[in-house]
Amino acid sequence: MNAKKVVLLAVVALVLFYVISQPAQAAAAVQGLLSWLRDGAEAIITFLKNLFA
């Protein structure tokens, strides 16, 4: 088996274990990540608006 596939399967297994064993903490982590991405996108949009305004 390819080492890349083994690592990918291990990561997927760990994520599934985390989601199943601690669903509240996993949900909070996903919400935090999405919030961080949203804030970054809003910052880029604000920058571009100010750049071309």
C-alpha positions in Angstrom: 0.0 0.0 0.0 1.1 3.5 -0.7 2.4 5.5 2.3 0.2 8.4 1.3 -3.0 6.2 1.5 -1.9 4.8 4.9 -1.5 8.3 6.3 -4.8 9.4 4.8 -6.7 6.5 6.2 -5.0 7.0 9.7 -6.1 10.7 9.6 -9.7 9.8 8.6 -9.8 7.2 11.4 -8.6 9.7 14.0 -11.1 12.3 12.9 -13.9 9.8 13.0 -12.8 8.6 16.5 -12.7 12.2 17.7 -16.1 13.0 16.3 -17.7 9.9 17.8 -16.0 10.1 21.2 -16.3 13.9 21.7 -19.0 15.3 19.5 -19.5 18.6 21.4 -15.8 19.4 21.3 -15.6 18.4 17.6 -18.5 20.7 16.8 -16.9 23.5 18.6 -13.6 23.0 16.7 -15.5 23.0 13.4 -17.4 26.2 14.4 -14.1 27.8 15.4 -12.5 26.9 12.1 -15.5 28.2 10.1 -15.5 31.4 12.1 -11.8 31.9 11.4 -12.4 31.3 7.6 -15.4 33.7 7.6 -13.4 36.4 9.4 -10.6 36.0 6.9 -12.9 36.2 3.9 -14.6 39.3 5.3 -11.1 40.9 5.8 -10.2 40.2 2.2 -13.5 41.6 0.9 -13.1 44.7 3.0 -9.6 45.2 1.7 -10.7 44.8 -2.0 -13.6 47.1 -1.5 -11.3 49.8 0.0 -8.7 49.2 -2.7 -11.1 49.7 -5.6 -13.4 52.3 -4.0 
